[in-house]
Structure formats: structure tokens, C-alpha cells
Amino acid sequence: MKDRLRQSRFRSSGPVAGNQVRLLQSGAAFFPALIGAIDAAQAEIHLETYIFNADPSAEAVRDALIRAAQRGIRVRLMIDGVGSRELPPSWLKLLEAAGVSVLVYRPLVSGWRANPRSLRRLHRKLVVIDARIAFVGGMNLIDDYVPTRFDAPRLDFSVEVQGPLLARIHRSVRRLWRLVALSQLQTGEGKTRLEPVWPTDGHVRAAFIVRDNFAHRRDIERAYLAALALAREDILIASAYFLPGYRFRRLLKKAAARGVRVQLLVQGHTDHPFFQAAARALYRDLLTAGVAIYEYGVSELHAKVAVVDCRWATVGSSNIDPFSLLMAREANVVVEDAMFSRDLQQRLQQAIDRSNALNPADWQRRGWVRRTLSWLAYGGVRLLVGLVGGGRWV
């Protein structure tokens, strides 16, 4: 019975036809599209983000939200207590004074750094406007050049979605707002409720998949595993933090063994050296199995995307690591469309062409000190996952 219920829940998040899905790369495409949609809002805006940074790009979004609230639009902003902990109180006061409703997901408490359970964060980045257009992906409200030290913009992606998929996305943001509001003894739903609307000329099959700690604990991971198992020609994954479990690694190696070209694009520059050291503990085994690994050093890599056989693609907030796949609230869009998949694959291939390809022979000759440090870091991550109670990391 439990298996049937689980399968039913997973099918309910399967692809639906008739959508319009537009790929947005980095802030140069994302912020103008987002602000334009906010300025065109007529009734309601839901915005969820992990990081709301105090910089010019985020300030432009803040001001658009204020304008919307001042003209009578219902604006709901949810930020994460850790990711947005440095957001100036003056910004929150401006938003609230204009009429923006603000919720902080799991606000910080004393000693949060010493509490492993503080890793259970709101990591998804979602905007739904008038229940007619949504933005889903990996981009926080932070400028492409902050706080990186590079001349090139941060490499990241989101999608703009219109179509029947809005029903699921809108329902998800409303549900999370209601849950968090109730947990903080605040008002949840308003008196009025929008019904999703969409254009009638969409042609893209797409699915909206979330990870939470209730009914959808493994949905994003299962979507990846199913795509890898069915791959026949190409697998291209770009993940800012890449530390997959055993089943994920096994499917990558089996794909390479049957002749699939498997490419991984990972960070060259990282803001978490300990985590990068842990991830590198896995590279030798993958390289030996025929998986190509590229470290992107042109700028900061923050993407969480994949393309399989130029027919299946995903863009979202979930990294391929235990913190995303087992602990955080995440949201991905899966797209089954050849044109969209080719577009994303070409952009990723351009990034790979500018990246450092790891040499399997050089990786075999890595010194014992580096190998030991990597495995110690890997063991530390496994221990942390266990302390948090994130479930089996396999």
C-alpha cells in the first residue's frame, strides 16, 4: 500500500503538455524578465528566495515589489533565515511599510551554527505572479558579480514558465506560505484566491518537482535517477555542489560503460573548500569509469541543471548533494522538449569548452595527503548528514 501511495504521488508531479518555457541565463536575462513581470502584476505576487542580498540588482527587485504593493497588489515575500541573514533591517522596514507581507523561513536562533538541524533550509527560488507566470531555478536575488572576484558573470539558470504547470507551482507556493505562516502564528490564506490562467499556444511538456520533508522527500532524486537509467547518448550535468550518493554514481558509471557520453561540470572556484575537498574524493572513481569532469573557473558556477539525450532537461535549485537531496526545500522544473534541451546543452557545452578538463592519469597520481584530506572531508559530510537525520544517503 505504501509503495502504491508513493508511486501515485510521484505520478501526480509528472509532465503536463501545453506549456511555454523560456530559459534564462544569469542575471542579465533573469532580473529584467522578473522585474517586468512584477511591474505588470495585477493581483498577486509570491516570491521565495534563499538569498536576498543588499546590492543593486536585488535593490531593483525590492523597489519593484514596493511599487506593486503600493498600487494594491498583494505581495508575499518569503526569505530564508540563514541565506538572507544579512539583509538589512532597513530593507525589511521599507517592504513592510509599503504593504509587502514578509515571512522568514526558520528564523535564526542563538547557537544556530552549532545546530546541525539548521541545515534544513528554504533553498528553492520561486516567483509566481497572478497565477499566470512563474520563475523557477537556481538564481537568488543577488548580483552576478557579488561577491565573486571575476570579470565574468556567475553561471546560473532559471526558467520562465507559462501554461498548465502554473496550477501546480501556484498551489505549492500557497501551501508553503500557509504552513510557515501558521507555524509562526500568523494569518495564512487571504480572503481571495486566484485561479491559474495560461496562454493556449504552449507546446512544451514539463513537470514541477519539489523536495520537502513530507510527501516529496525523494522526488527530485528519483527524477534524476530515472533519466540517467534511460540515457542512451549523452548526459551533461552542471552542479555547483556535486556529491551524489552511491546509486547516482553507479548509474553514471553504468551509462559510461554502455557508451553514453557522460560530462560533469563542477566548480573550479568554490566558496566552500571543505565541501569541494569532499566532492573530489569521488572524482578518481568516476574518471576511471569514463566519466568526463570539468572544473569551471571562468567565474562562479552556481547552476543546478542537466540535459539527457537532448530530450530531457531540468533547471532548478537542487544541487546533487545530500543537503539539497535530503534536507532542504527545493524546486526543479523538468522539461521534455528537444529545442529547449538543445539550447541548454549548447550553453553548457560553451562553458565546458572554457573549463579545465580533469585528466584521469593525473588524478590517479594525486598525492596521498590530498587523497586523505578529501576522504576525511567526505567522511565529515557523511557524519553531518547522519547528525541532521537526513535519511539514508545512498
C-alpha positions, 0 to 999 in steps of 0.5 A: 500500500505504501509503495502504491501511495508513493508511486501515485504521488510521484505520478501526480508531479509528472509532465503536463503538455501545453506549456511555454518555457523560456530559459534564462541565463544569469542575471542579465536575462533573469532580473529584467524578465522578473522585474517586468513581470512584477511591474505588470502584476495585477493581483498577486505576487509570491516570491521565495528566495534563499538569498536576498542580498543588499546590492543593486540588482536585488535593490531593483527587485525590492523597489519593484515589489514596493511599487506593486504593493503600493498600487494594491497588489498583494505581495508575499515575500518569503526569505530564508533565515540563514541565506538572507541573514544579512539583509538589512533591517532597513530593507525589511522596514521599507517592504513592510511599510509599503504593504509587502507581507514578509515571512522568514523561513526558520528564523535564526536562533542563538547557537544556530551554527552549532545546530546541525538541524539548521541545515534544513533550509528554504533553498528553492527560488520561486516567483509566481505572479497572478497565477499566470507566470512563474520563475523557477531555478537556481538564481537568488536575488543577488548580483552576478558579480557579488561577491565573486572576484571575476570579470565574468558573470556567475553561471546560473539558470532559471526558467520562465514558465507559462501554461498548465504547470502554473496550477501546480507551482501556484498551489505549492507556493500557497501551501508553503506560505500557509504552513510557515505562516501558521507555524509562526502564528500568523494569518495564512490564506487571504480572503481571495484566491486566484485561479491559474490562467495560461496562454493556449499556444504552449507546446512544451511538456514539463513537470514541477518537482519539489523536495520537502520533508513530507510527501516529496522527500525523494522526488527530485532524486528519483527524477534524476535517477530515472533519466540517467537509467534511460540515457542512451547518448549523452548526459551533461550535468552542471552542479555547483555542489556535486556529491551524489550518493552511491546509486547516482554514481553507479548509474553514471558509471553504468551509462559510461560503460554502455557508451553514453557520453557522460560530462560533469561540470563542477566548480573550479572556484568554490566558496566552500573548500571543505565541501569541494575537498569532499566532492573530489574524493569521488572524482578518481572513481568516476574518471576511471569509469569514463566519466568526463569532469570539468572544473569551471573557473571562468567565474562562479558556477552556481547552476543546478541543471542537466540535459539527457539525450537532448530530450530531457532537461531540468533547471532548478535549485537542487544541487546533487548533494545530500543537503539539497537531496535530503534536507532542504526545500527545493524546486526543479522544473523538468522539461521534455522538449528537444529545442529547449534541451538543445539550447541548454546543452549548447550553453553548457557545452560553451562553458565546458569548452572554457573549463579545465578538463580533469585528466584521469592519469593525473588524478590517479597520481594525486598525492596521498595527503590530498587523497586523505584530506578529501576522504576525511572531508567526505567522511565529515559530510557523511557524519553531518548528514547522519547528525541532521537525520537526513535519511539514508544517503545512498 
